[in-house]
Amino acid sequence: MLTVKSKIIALSATALALGLATPAMAGKADRAREAISAAEAKLQSADQAGAAQMLTAEQASAREELNHAKEALASGHKDDAIASANHASAMAEANLGEVQHRKQAMNNARVQAAHEQAAAANAQAQDAQAQVADANARAEQANNAAASASADANAARQAAAATAAAAADQQAKQQEVAVTTTTTSPRRKVVHTKVVRKAPAHNSANVATSTTTTTVRTQ
């Protein structure tokens, strides 16, 4: 039979055990609430990053796990609540990382496309410059050809003029020689014509007659 002293000791031990267990149980509840708050914050961050649109199913699964943690805490299953909250946090972090990875990939693709467009524009500009240089070269060749043709034409005109002048001079010399030959001939005929008129004779016909005398002298 327990004495009064023994009862007091037993009651003291029970009270001590209950006092020690209460802070431990209270600590798990706090840990569960902290885990749930952390999971909620991570899910919100993932939503703000675009996971709600890009990873709709994955975010829904993470929220379902978070709701299970809240239900477990409400029903007193603190360990289950902590585990579910931690799982929800891990899922939210994974979704956030995937969203960031996809955004980075899209940014890289846009940058690559911009580089390709810039390279294509530079290639077109270089091709246009080459075409302009080629056109300038052809224009210069055409100008040189025109200048050469003009020079050839001038030379041809000058040559034609010189030829015409030489021909005219030669013709003039030939005419001068011909005139000199004619005027210096050693024999020349001089013809004198003398007209002698006779008085009309008194005859029945009454016809007037005239006599022309021509003298030719050779020198």
Stockholm file with secondary structure:
# STOCKHOLM 1.0

chainA/1-219         MLTVKSKIIALSATALALGLATPAMAGKADRAREAISAAEAKLQSADQAGAAQMLTAEQASAREELNHAKEALASGHKDDAIASANHASAMAEANLGEVQHRKQAMNNARVQAAHEQAAAANAQAQDAQAQVADANARAEQANNAAASASADANAARQAAAATAAAAADQQAKQQEVAVTTTTTSPRRKVVHTKVVRKAPAHNSANVATSTTTTTVRTQ
#=GR chainA/1-219 SS CCCHHHHHHHHHHHHHHHHHHHHHHHHHHHHHHHHHHHHHHHHHHHHHHTHHHHSHHHHHHHHHHHHHHHHHHHTTCHHHHHHHHHHHHHHHHHHHHHHHHHHHHHHHHHHHHHHHHHHHHHHHHHHHHHHHHHHHHHHHHHHHHHHHHHHHHHHHHHHHHHHHHHHHHHHHHHHHHHHHHHHTCSCCEEEEEEEEECCCCCSSSCCCCEEEEEEEEEC
#=GC SS_cons         CCCHHHHHHHHHHHHHHHHHHHHHHHHHHHHHHHHHHHHHHHHHHHHHHTHHHHSHHHHHHHHHHHHHHHHHHHTTCHHHHHHHHHHHHHHHHHHHHHHHHHHHHHHHHHHHHHHHHHHHHHHHHHHHHHHHHHHHHHHHHHHHHHHHHHHHHHHHHHHHHHHHHHHHHHHHHHHHHHHHHHHTCSCCEEEEEEEEECCCCCSSSCCCCEEEEEEEEEC
//
